[in-house]
Amino acid sequence: MFVFNLGSAFITFFAVVGPPKTLLAFARLAGTRSNRELRRLAALSTAIAAVIGLVLGFGADELTTLFHISDQSLQLAGGAIFFVYAVALVFGVHLGSDADEDEHLSNPLVDGIRELLLPYIASPLAITAVLVASLNQDNLGWKAAVSGAYVAVAVINYLCVAVLAPLMRRTHRTSLEVLSRLLGLLLAAVGVELFLEGLAGLGVHLPEGH
């Protein structure tokens, strides 16, 4: 029996939208912003990301019903997406992070939020992870736990940015890259587990592990 439990959900959130990924995005912005501006940007973007996570966590059933998506379809698609992303992460390729650095808005705060939109605020991988995790069990307590885990990762992101803001201009990105690749290995396993769970939900017989 393949179980996508709360621990797996937290690891998935941490890998797809946790500090190893978001610190790279914030480090890119740190070169043109003061520590105060960076912390303010982190606080606002984290609050927006947390609200999105809460809405998706509690509204996953309604959203999938609206688009006529089955739980198994989402599990299969989510597992495949996680695995592809994880393999790219292991090899140092950051999918979906090619922001256009030549165009900047006049408002630095709005410009920063625009640059953080896909890698952090509304990451497609994070949205998929929240939906998959929320739909794994059909009870309010589980959805609250999943939403809480996502918000916890968002808060950890803010704390990391707030504490490390003075160091971001001088910190080499190699250490963050190494941690990202290690998390990629864990995310690949979660993706495979999730894909197998989707197959099992469709009635495909899978041998029990020993």
C-alpha positions as CSV (number, residue, x, y, z in Angstrom):
1,M,0.0,0.0,0.0
2,F,1.5,3.3,-1.1
3,V,0.7,6.1,1.4
4,F,1.3,9.8,0.7
5,N,1.4,10.8,4.4
6,L,1.9,14.1,6.1
7,G,5.7,13.6,6.3
8,S,5.8,13.0,2.5
9,A,3.7,16.1,2.0
10,F,6.0,18.3,4.1
11,I,9.1,16.9,2.3
12,T,7.5,17.6,-1.0
13,F,6.6,21.2,0.0
14,F,10.1,21.8,1.3
15,A,11.7,20.5,-1.9
16,V,9.5,22.4,-4.4
17,V,9.0,25.7,-2.6
18,G,11.3,25.6,0.5
19,P,14.4,27.5,1.4
20,P,16.8,25.7,-1.1
21,K,14.7,27.0,-4.0
22,T,13.4,30.3,-2.7
23,L,16.7,31.5,-1.3
24,L,18.2,31.3,-4.8
25,A,15.3,33.5,-6.0
26,F,15.8,36.0,-3.2
27,A,19.6,36.0,-3.6
28,R,19.1,37.2,-7.2
29,L,17.0,40.1,-5.9
30,A,19.3,41.0,-3.0
31,G,21.8,42.6,-5.3
32,T,19.5,45.6,-6.1
33,R,17.6,45.9,-2.8
34,S,18.4,46.9,0.8
35,N,18.0,44.4,3.7
36,R,14.9,46.2,4.8
37,E,13.3,46.1,1.3
38,L,14.3,42.4,0.9
39,R,12.6,41.5,4.3
40,R,9.5,43.5,3.3
41,L,9.3,41.7,0.0
42,A,9.8,38.3,1.7
43,A,7.0,39.1,4.2
44,L,4.5,40.2,1.6
45,S,5.3,37.4,-0.9
46,T,5.2,34.8,1.9
47,A,1.8,36.0,3.1
48,I,0.4,35.8,-0.5
49,A,1.9,32.3,-0.9
50,A,0.4,31.1,2.4
51,V,-3.1,32.4,1.5
52,I,-2.9,30.6,-1.9
53,G,-1.8,27.4,0.0
54,L,-4.7,27.7,2.4
55,V,-7.3,28.3,-0.3
56,L,-6.0,25.3,-2.4
57,G,-5.6,23.1,0.7
58,F,-9.2,23.5,1.8
59,G,-10.7,24.0,-1.6
60,A,-9.0,21.1,-3.5
61,D,-12.2,19.0,-3.8
62,E,-14.2,21.9,-5.2
63,L,-11.4,22.8,-7.7
64,T,-11.0,19.3,-9.0
65,T,-14.8,18.9,-9.3
66,L,-15.0,22.2,-11.2
67,F,-12.4,21.0,-13.8
68,H,-13.7,17.3,-13.7
69,I,-10.3,16.0,-12.6
70,S,-10.2,12.6,-10.8
71,D,-7.9,12.0,-7.8
72,Q,-6.0,9.3,-9.8
73,S,-5.4,11.6,-12.7
74,L,-3.9,14.2,-10.4
75,Q,-1.8,11.6,-8.7
76,L,-0.4,10.3,-11.9
77,A,0.2,13.8,-13.3
78,G,1.7,15.0,-10.0
79,G,4.0,12.0,-9.7
80,A,5.3,12.4,-13.2
81,I,5.8,16.2,-12.7
82,F,7.6,15.7,-9.4
83,F,9.9,13.0,-10.9
84,V,10.8,15.1,-13.9
85,Y,11.4,18.2,-11.7
86,A,13.5,16.1,-9.2
87,V,15.7,14.7,-12.0
88,A,16.3,18.2,-13.3
89,L,17.1,19.4,-9.8
90,V,19.6,16.6,-9.2
91,F,21.4,17.7,-12.4
92,G,21.3,21.4,-11.4
93,V,18.7,22.4,-13.9
94,H,16.1,24.8,-12.4
95,L,12.9,24.4,-14.4
96,G,10.6,27.5,-14.7
97,S,13.1,29.9,-13.3
98,D,14.0,31.8,-16.4
99,A,12.8,35.3,-15.4
100,D,13.3,38.2,-17.8
101,E,15.9,40.2,-15.9
102,D,15.9,43.0,-18.6
103,E,12.4,44.3,-17.8
104,H,11.8,46.0,-14.5
105,L,8.7,47.8,-13.1
106,S,9.0,51.2,-11.5
107,N,7.7,50.0,-8.1
108,P,10.5,47.8,-6.6
109,L,8.1,45.9,-4.4
110,V,5.7,45.0,-7.2
111,D,8.7,44.2,-9.5
112,G,10.0,41.8,-6.8
113,I,6.6,40.1,-6.4
114,R,6.4,39.7,-10.2
115,E,9.8,38.0,-10.3
116,L,8.8,35.7,-7.4
117,L,5.4,34.8,-8.8
118,L,6.3,31.5,-10.5
119,P,9.3,30.3,-8.4
120,Y,7.6,31.0,-5.1
121,I,4.2,32.7,-4.8
122,A,2.2,30.6,-7.3
123,S,4.7,27.9,-8.1
124,P,2.9,25.3,-10.4
125,L,4.8,22.5,-8.6
126,A,3.7,23.8,-5.2
127,I,0.1,24.1,-6.3
128,T,0.2,20.5,-7.6
129,A,1.7,19.3,-4.4
130,V,-1.0,21.0,-2.2
131,L,-3.8,19.6,-4.4
132,V,-2.4,16.1,-4.4
133,A,-1.7,16.1,-0.7
134,S,-5.1,17.6,0.2
135,L,-7.0,15.0,-1.9
136,N,-5.2,12.1,-0.3
137,Q,-7.7,12.0,2.5
138,D,-11.2,13.2,2.6
139,N,-11.6,14.9,6.0
140,L,-11.2,18.4,7.3
141,G,-8.5,17.5,9.8
142,W,-6.2,16.2,7.1
143,K,-6.8,19.2,4.9
144,A,-6.0,21.5,7.9
145,A,-2.8,19.5,8.5
146,V,-1.7,19.8,4.9
147,S,-2.5,23.5,4.7
148,G,-0.6,24.0,8.0
149,A,2.4,22.1,6.7
150,Y,2.5,24.4,3.6
151,V,2.1,27.5,5.7
152,A,4.9,26.2,8.0
153,V,7.3,25.9,5.0
154,A,6.3,29.4,3.8
155,V,7.1,30.8,7.3
156,I,10.5,28.9,7.3
157,N,11.2,30.6,4.0
158,Y,10.5,34.0,5.4
159,L,12.7,33.4,8.5
160,C,15.5,32.2,6.4
161,V,15.4,35.3,4.2
162,A,15.0,37.6,7.2
163,V,18.0,36.1,9.0
164,L,20.2,35.6,6.0
165,A,19.4,38.9,4.1
166,P,22.7,40.5,5.1
167,L,24.7,37.5,3.8
168,M,22.9,37.0,0.5
169,R,25.0,39.4,-1.4
170,R,28.2,37.5,-0.4
171,T,26.9,33.9,-0.1
172,H,28.0,31.6,-2.8
173,R,25.1,29.7,-4.3
174,T,27.0,26.4,-4.4
175,S,25.9,25.3,-0.9
176,L,22.2,26.0,-1.8
177,E,22.7,24.0,-5.0
178,V,24.1,21.0,-3.1
179,L,21.1,21.0,-0.7
180,S,18.7,21.4,-3.7
181,R,20.2,18.3,-5.3
182,L,19.9,16.2,-2.2
183,L,16.3,17.2,-1.8
184,G,15.8,16.3,-5.4
185,L,16.6,12.7,-4.6
186,L,13.9,12.6,-1.9
187,L,11.4,14.3,-4.3
188,A,12.1,11.7,-7.0
189,A,11.2,9.0,-4.6
190,V,8.0,10.8,-3.5
191,G,7.1,11.3,-7.2
192,V,7.5,7.6,-7.9
193,E,5.4,6.7,-4.8
194,L,2.7,9.1,-5.8
195,F,2.6,7.7,-9.4
196,L,2.3,4.2,-8.1
197,E,-0.5,5.2,-5.8
198,G,-2.4,6.6,-8.8
199,L,-2.0,3.4,-10.6
200,A,-3.2,1.4,-7.6
201,G,-6.2,3.7,-7.4
202,L,-7.0,2.8,-11.0
203,G,-7.0,-0.9,-10.1
204,V,-3.5,-1.8,-11.4
205,H,-2.2,-4.7,-9.3
206,L,1.2,-3.9,-7.8
207,P,3.2,-6.3,-5.7
208,E,3.6,-5.5,-2.0
209,G,7.1,-4.6,-0.9
210,H,8.8,-6.7,1.6
